[in-house]
Amino acid sequence: MRNDITIRPETPKDYKDIVSLVLGSFSKGTQYSDGTDIIALIEEIRASEYYIPELSFVAELDGEIVGHFLFSRFPLSENPSGGHINNGSIAMLAPVSVHPNHFHKHIGITMLSLGIEEVKKHGFKGITVEGDFHFYNRVGFMTSSDYGIYPTSGIPMNEPRCMMCMETYEGSLENIGGYVVYDMYYNA
């Protein structure tokens, strides 16, 4: 983990820089998105009841924004078609972006490690994330089905290890289970 990265909650003054960062991060770092859908998702989350302003972060290096990520409330569903439950106990990590000039320099690991500590302070029992398990396993995420939390669509259906979660303390996800259904967001 790096000691020269700081995180702070995003502010409206950061939005223009965040858009540029997300577009660059996804268009240069993924094969599945140019980032425009990710910007739309961020805007949807900000406009939703699930948004937590103090858990939507920018990462800075020498005063420059080099990363963006956010945690939002995420209610699990009772079944694969919806019916949300457990509202308030689970946070969703999405999306995560690092400036393309800083790929593979441990910025992502550092900013997420710092952010996870902030989520723990807010009393969440677990965090879900969908993505590259090779990356997210390094900060402590495990396959969500190991905890009784199941994917319902997208990449995890083809590769279940891509839907992950993390306990915020040992045993915190006991007696919590369900399905990850993104029906509250058009762009998820």
Secondary structure as the mmCIF struct_conf table of DSSP 4:
data_model
#
loop_
_struct_conf.conf_type_id
_struct_conf.id
_struct_conf.beg_label_comp_id
_struct_conf.beg_label_asym_id
_struct_conf.beg_label_seq_id
_struct_conf.end_label_comp_id
_struct_conf.end_label_asym_id
_struct_conf.end_label_seq_id
BEND BEND1 ASN A 3 ASP A 4
STRN STRN1 ILE A 5 PRO A 9
HELX_RH_3T_P HELX_RH_3T_P1 PRO A 12 ASP A 14
HELX_RH_AL_P HELX_RH_AL_P1 TYR A 15 GLY A 29
BEND BEND2 GLN A 31 TYR A 32
BEND BEND3 GLY A 35 GLY A 35
HELX_RH_AL_P HELX_RH_AL_P2 THR A 36 ALA A 47
BEND BEND4 SER A 48 SER A 48
TURN_TY1_P TURN_TY1_P1 GLU A 49 TYR A 50
STRN STRN2 TYR A 51 LEU A 61
TURN_TY1_P TURN_TY1_P2 ASP A 62 GLY A 63
STRN STRN3 GLU A 64 ARG A 73
STRN STRN4 LEU A 76 ASN A 79
TURN_TY1_P TURN_TY1_P3 PRO A 80 SER A 81
STRN STRN5 GLY A 82 ILE A 85
TURN_TY1_P TURN_TY1_P4 ASN A 87 SER A 89
STRN STRN6 ILE A 90 VAL A 98
HELX_RH_3T_P HELX_RH_3T_P2 PRO A 100 HIS A 102
TURN_TY1_P TURN_TY1_P5 PHE A 103 HIS A 104
BEND BEND5 LYS A 105 HIS A 106
HELX_RH_AL_P HELX_RH_AL_P3 ILE A 107 LYS A 121
TURN_TY1_P TURN_TY1_P6 HIS A 122 GLY A 123
BEND BEND6 LYS A 125 LYS A 125
STRN STRN7 GLY A 126 GLU A 130
BEND BEND7 GLY A 131 GLY A 131
HELX_RH_AL_P HELX_RH_AL_P4 PHE A 133 TYR A 136
HELX_RH_3T_P HELX_RH_3T_P3 ASN A 137 VAL A 139
TURN_TY1_P TURN_TY1_P7 GLY A 140 GLY A 140
STRN STRN8 MET A 142 THR A 143
HELX_RH_3T_P HELX_RH_3T_P4 SER A 144 TYR A 147
TURN_TY1_P TURN_TY1_P8 GLY A 148 GLY A 148
STRN STRN9 ILE A 149 PRO A 151
BEND BEND8 SER A 153 GLY A 154
HELX_RH_AL_P HELX_RH_AL_P5 ILE A 155 ASN A 158
BEND BEND9 GLU A 159 GLU A 159
HELX_RH_3T_P HELX_RH_3T_P5 PRO A 160 CYS A 162
STRN STRN10 MET A 163 GLU A 167
BEND BEND10 THR A 168 TYR A 169
TURN_TY1_P TURN_TY1_P9 GLU A 170 ASN A 175
STRN STRN11 GLY A 178 VAL A 180
TURN_TY1_P TURN_TY1_P10 ASP A 183 MET A 184
TURN_TY1_P TURN_TY1_P11 TYR A 186 ASN A 187
#
